[in-house]
Amino acid sequence: MSHRFILEPYKGVASRHTCPECNHNRCFSRYIDIENVITFPEYVGRCDREQKCGYHFTPKDYFEQHPDRKERLQEQTSVAPRSYMPPPPTSYMDETLVEKSMSRYSENKLFQFLSSQLGESESLRLMKLYRVGTANHWQGSTVFWQTDVKGRVRTGKIMLYNSTNGRRIKEPHNHITWVHSLMNKEGFNLKQCFFGKHLLPTDNTKPVAIVESEKSALIASSYLPQYIWIASGGKNGCFREENLIILKDRNVVLFPDLGATDDWSAKISTMKRLGITVKLFDYLEKNATSEQRKNGFDIADFLLEMKQPQAILQSMIAKNPALKLLIKEFGLILIEKPIQPISKVKKKGFKL
């Protein structure tokens, strides 16, 4: 019965409502009955502001408060049993569309931010490696393509970032949408996968690190390449067994965002049952400042605070573009002091 009731798929701003708890607009997803028999009250749903609100009233909660309606539903089900229908095949994106998007990086706000931190060549390498493109939906927006191990693209998540601080643009509304929704493909059957999943077969011996956001996977991959970094796409995204099975017999480290540690801890038992060797990195949760908690820091934010010499140079170039010409004209080379592994940074005091 649980699979019968789902959160309303995103079909534009009209499908997102005002949260009954925090009263924010366009951040609340309501539950619907895919058989169109039950219509839930407007308060049955989940707020997308998981860290700052966390409201989630499920159909189970509703039926527990209204047992008479649950009995009525069971009666209807027993009278008219559903015939088994095999699930439709997974739908995929047109590869031509994907390849076309992987250009115009100079316009891409996220690429501009990454370049200021990591340098242009490293940022370009990461964008190509993870299959990240430039979208037309909002000027300078980024599209993260979800690519499976066979190179097939399930969908693309489009988001807009601030090129200066790397934060997502959430005003006057949350700038996030999906390619498959914008294309309005009839009968499109979406089955999401981990962002970066296509990288898993490249090295079966490397441990896998899971973060929540796609941007964090890119940044952490640059700082800590001894891991294969993938992203769940949300606090509860891609943690179903059908997605986790690809990690069987691998060593996995979970890097939850601040405030999500307990939720991710609860997923460990399922992962171990599937044959995954998993541990949780909770140093950030135990040692973060109040300001870092307020801003919802994750591992990538902490890594950026360590500021590589290359990032410092890029910040100087951003303030004075003539510096770039000077470096090129005289063939200047930045002599970098080897960056210590994060486990050796005493002032941070945490180990991986």
Secondary structure as GFF3:
##gff-version 3
##sequence-region A 1 352
A	DSSP	three_ten_helix	2	4	.	.	.	ID=ss1
A	DSSP	beta_strand	5	7	.	.	.	ID=ss2
A	DSSP	three_ten_helix	13	15	.	.	.	ID=ss3
A	DSSP	beta_strand	28	33	.	.	.	ID=ss4
A	DSSP	beta_strand	45	47	.	.	.	ID=ss5
A	DSSP	beta_strand	56	57	.	.	.	ID=ss6
A	DSSP	alpha_helix	59	65	.	.	.	ID=ss7
A	DSSP	alpha_helix	67	79	.	.	.	ID=ss8
A	DSSP	alpha_helix	95	101	.	.	.	ID=ss9
A	DSSP	three_ten_helix	105	107	.	.	.	ID=ss10
A	DSSP	alpha_helix	109	118	.	.	.	ID=ss11
A	DSSP	alpha_helix	120	130	.	.	.	ID=ss12
A	DSSP	beta_strand	132	135	.	.	.	ID=ss13
A	DSSP	beta_strand	141	147	.	.	.	ID=ss14
A	DSSP	beta_strand	153	159	.	.	.	ID=ss15
A	DSSP	beta_strand	176	178	.	.	.	ID=ss16
A	DSSP	alpha_helix	179	183	.	.	.	ID=ss17
A	DSSP	three_ten_helix	197	202	.	.	.	ID=ss18
A	DSSP	beta_strand	208	211	.	.	.	ID=ss19
A	DSSP	alpha_helix	214	223	.	.	.	ID=ss20
A	DSSP	beta_strand	228	231	.	.	.	ID=ss21
A	DSSP	alpha_helix	241	244	.	.	.	ID=ss22
A	DSSP	three_ten_helix	245	247	.	.	.	ID=ss23
A	DSSP	beta_strand	251	254	.	.	.	ID=ss24
A	DSSP	alpha_helix	261	265	.	.	.	ID=ss25
A	DSSP	alpha_helix	268	273	.	.	.	ID=ss26
A	DSSP	beta_strand	277	280	.	.	.	ID=ss27
A	DSSP	alpha_helix	283	287	.	.	.	ID=ss28
A	DSSP	alpha_helix	290	294	.	.	.	ID=ss29
A	DSSP	alpha_helix	299	305	.	.	.	ID=ss30
A	DSSP	alpha_helix	309	319	.	.	.	ID=ss31
A	DSSP	alpha_helix	322	330	.	.	.	ID=ss32
A	DSSP	three_ten_helix	342	344	.	.	.	ID=ss33
###
